[in-house]
Every structure is written in C-alpha cells, then in structure tokens.
Amino acid sequence: MYVGVLSFGVHSPRQQGKITSLLCPLSAQLNSPQGRKDKFAHHSNRNTPTQVGRAQPPEMTFPDPADTFDAALGSTREINAYTEAHKDFLKREADNAWDRDARPRPFSRSQDDQTERRAALVVRAIREYERKVTFGNLASESIPGTDTRDMGGQFLTNKERIDTESKLYEIAKRVPKAALLHVHFNAELHPERLLEQARDMKNMYIRSIRPLLTQKDLDETETVLMVLDEDVVEPGVNLFSKDYPGGPTNWKTEEWKYRVWMPWSKFQEEFNMRFAKKYEQQEDTIMFETPLSCAEPGQITLHPAENWLKSKMVLNQEEAYGFTQTVNG
C-alpha cells in the first residue's frame, strides 16, 4: 500500500494511515484471482444471457480515488488501525533483521545498551545538521558559486570541507569498519595495502590490452590482476615483448583466455628494469597519517611497478577535472 500512498503525494504518517486503511478493504477484495476477475473483467466477455428487447446490465462503477483519499483524512478509527499495524510491522522487521543480535535491546537498562542508543541519537543528529548546514542540501535555482555548499557534488570540490568541518567524518575515522559497511572491499583498504598484499602472491597474474613497450603504452593500457591456477596458465608470457598477444577482447575467447597472463612477481622484476626511474617511491600523504586504529597499521613503501599500478587505480585531480573528461573524452 505504500505505492498507493506515495502516488497521492502523501508524506506524513497521519495521512498515510488514513489513506492506507481506507484502501485496504478494496485491496483485499482485489487480491484474490476471483476478485480481480470479478472487478475488472470486461462485460462483453461474461456469460450473461442477453435477450432481444431487454436492457443491458448496468455498468459497474468504482469510487473515485480522490474521494477515497478525502474520506480517509477524517477517519480516526482507521488511523489508529493503521498505526497499530505499522507498529506490528516494525516489530516483526526488527525481530527478523540480519543485525538483530548486534543491536541494543529496546528495553534494556544495561549501561552499554543505553550508551549505544545515546550514541546513535547523537550521530543521527550530527548527520542531519551536516546535511542541511555543513553541506547545504537545499535546492536552489541560482547558479552555484565557488563557495556554494553542495552535498551531492563532486568529491574533490567538497574534500576540504569534509576534512576540516565534518564531525561525522571525524567520528567515522575512529570507527572505520562501522562507517564502511556499504562500501565494496576495495574501498575499505588503502590501495597501498592491497598492493602490498598482492606483492608476493605466487598465483597473482596480470594481463594488458597491449604490449608495454613505451611510456605511451603505460599511460593508455588497461590492466587486470587476477588469482589463477598456475597449471592452466600458459608459461613464459611477457607483457614487455612486442609479440605479447594480449588484446582488448581476445582474452574472452576460449583459445586465448589463459595465454595472456604474466605472473605479477615476474612483471615487477621486468618493469623495474625498464621504467623504474620514473616510478620510484612517491610520497603519499594518506599513508603518512598517524594510524588511528588497527585497521591501518602504518606506512608502506611501494616498488616502482606498484607505484605505476597505483597511478592506474586512483584518479588524481587533473584526471577528474581535466577538460578531456567529457562524454567522448
């Protein structure tokens, strides 16, 4: 029934209760196959005998939805019925929620549960304040200026404000896992940490859509890393050879899917011999922050091949806002 409520533009719980409860009897009637058939079947398809000279059966009529809506606004009894049904629904939803065991008990007097509930209220209040004030989630027809607060705007535009003004972000940094439950795994770790983990994995392989012979190749290629069974991968593949067979699409075919992969450990050795000078360790302010939790234990020094791969993984400011960042660029 929420669809029906929203289609009338109703937003308050009181209005929702009125319209929903009045529409429920009609919904129940139409919910069964026979009910739908009886209400909506075209009269010309019914097996109703028609005799010459007699009037046709009268057409069936239905109440105007607007009238039903108006009538619902004045029914206290229906509002109370809806409220009780809504409370029961929320209780059943909470009882079956996947995180039910981690939530504070509703009527518990334990200090931990009470503290957790208060903390949740504080975080929610901060979130709403930042939504309306810090990041200004307010619609406007005016042309945005350089200082316009735009909650849904580009990340790098808002980054300074996030770093310096957001109390919610300050809290999130101290409870990183709780703040990242909806983020994919790759976003839960710094790219340096992922590269460090992949560094010595025997079964980690890399492929490219072109041979890596020049700096232009490094800039324009697309690469994929994947853990593969060494028994099925063709040995001796070299991404730095002019005869490297990798292409934009051939890796999808049965014939070539295991013939374009080079061991990541071997790739790093070959890369260092050809392109190490440009991709020596680069200072990374993120990894030089003081760790706030065990989720980020400290600094990492990347090898040249890893620095190059990181540059392919992370967008810099020029790439995000450059004039070539158009539909076709």
C-alpha positions, -999 to +999 in steps of 0.1 A: +000+000+000+030+024+003+029+027-035-006+038-034+001+063-006+031+078-024+012+081-057-011+106-040+018+127-027+011+118+009+041+122+032+030+124+069+023+092+089-011+106+098-021+110+061-006+076+052-026+059+079-058+074+067-055+066+030-039+032+036-066+019+059-094+030+037-078+014+007-072-019+025-107-032+021-106-026-017-071-041-018-083-072+000-111-076-025-088-073-054-061-095-041-077-128-050-077-141-086-115-143-084-118-108-070-097-093-098-117-112-124-150-100-110-139-064-107-120-059-139-134-084-164-150-068-195-187-073-195-188-084-231-167-114-221-191-126-194-215-154-199-245-133-191-276-142-213-288-112-233-324-113-247-336-091-275-357-062-264-343-061-229-319-036-213-282-044-209-270-050-173-258-017-158-221-009-159-202-014-126-187+018-111-158+023-087-152+050-061-130+079-073-096+076-057-097+113-048-129+107-029-114+077-011-084+098-001-105+127+012-126+103+032-095+088+048-084+122+061-113+122+086-113+087+100-097+085+134-106+048+137-088+040+105-057+060+116-055+040+148-058+007+130-030+017+106-008+029+135-011-005+153-005-024+120+026-003+114+040-009+149+035-046+144+052-045+111+082-026+125+085-051+154+084-081+130+110-064+108+133-058+138+129-093+151+140-107+117+167-082+108+201-097+099+218-075+125+193-081+153+219-097+176+242-067+174+215-041+182+210-028+217+179-044+233+149-020+232+140-020+269+174-030+284+187-010+313+223-021+308+248+008+307+263-004+274+229-006+256+219+028+269+252+043+258+249+028+224+214+042+219+225+077+230+255+075+207+232+066+178+210+096+185+240+119+186+254+106+153+220+109+137+216+145+149+251+154+136+243+138+102+211+158+098+229+190+108+256+184+083+231+175+056+213+209+060+241+232+072+276+220+066+270+207+031+238+227+024+214+201+009+190+228-001+175+231-036+181+264-054+176+278-089+206+302-087+238+295-105+262+279-080+291+300-069+326+289-059+316+287-022+282+271-028+276+241-005+267+211-025+261+179-006+258+158-037+286+175-056+320+163-068+342+148-041+373+169-046+352+200-045+339+190-010+370+173+002+384+203+021+351+208+038+349+172+047+384+172+062+380+204+082+343+208+091+327+174+092+323+160+127+307+129+112+338+122+092+359+127+123+338+100+141+339+077+111+377+078+110+377+063+145+353+035+137+363+028+101+346-006+098+313+007+111+314+036+086+322+014+056+296-014+058+281-005+025+314+001+007+330-026-015+361-043-002+385-024-024+374+008-007+380-005+028+418-005+024+442+020+010+455+009-025+490+006-010+477-020+014+462-040-014+494-038-035+514-049-005+492-080-001+495-089-038+533-083-039+544-119-031+513-139-041+525-168-062+492-171-081+487-134-089+488-127-126+484-095-147+473-090-183+472-060-206+453-049-237+486-041-255+523-048-252+541-024-227+570-010-248+568+028-243+556+053-218+525+058-240+517+022-236+519+025-198+496+055-199+470+041-223+468+004-215+441-012-194+453-040-170+436-066-148+451-086-119+437-120-111+445-150-090+448-180-113+458-217-112+494-219-124+486-253-140+463-238-166+481-205-174+505-206-203+541-201-190+566-176-204+541-148-213+558-114-213+538-082-214+570-063-223+576-082-256+564-068-289+550-102-296+527-101-265+493-115-277+470-097-253+443-075-268+411-057-259+389-087-265+408-119-272+411-128-235+374-135-236+378-164-260+383-200-250+415-202-271+433-172-256+419-168-220+449-185-204+475-173-228+477-136-220+487-137-183+521-129-168+530-137-131+528-104-111+561-111-094+579-116-127+561-085-141+575-064-112+611-075-120+608-067-157+591-034-150+619-023-127+645-029-154+626-007-179+607+020-161+619+021-125+634+057-127+601+074-132+581+054-107+604+054-077+586+058-043+563+088-043+553+105-010+517+097-002+501+119+024+474+094+031+498+067+042+518+091+062+489+099+086+492+086+121+472+054+123+440+057+144+431+020+146+445-015+140+428-014+106+458+007+093+490-004+110+514+020+094+534+032+064+541+013+032+569+017+007+559+007-028+581-006-056+582+011-090+557-013-107+533-008-077+535+029-080+527+027-117+498+004-110+485+027-082+485+056-107+461+035-128+439+027-099+435+062-083+422+093-101+442+124-095+427+159-096+438+165-132+422+133-144+389+140-125+385+176-137+406+178-169+389+193-200+391+159-217+367+145-190+336+147-213+313+120-227+337+113-255+369+122-237 
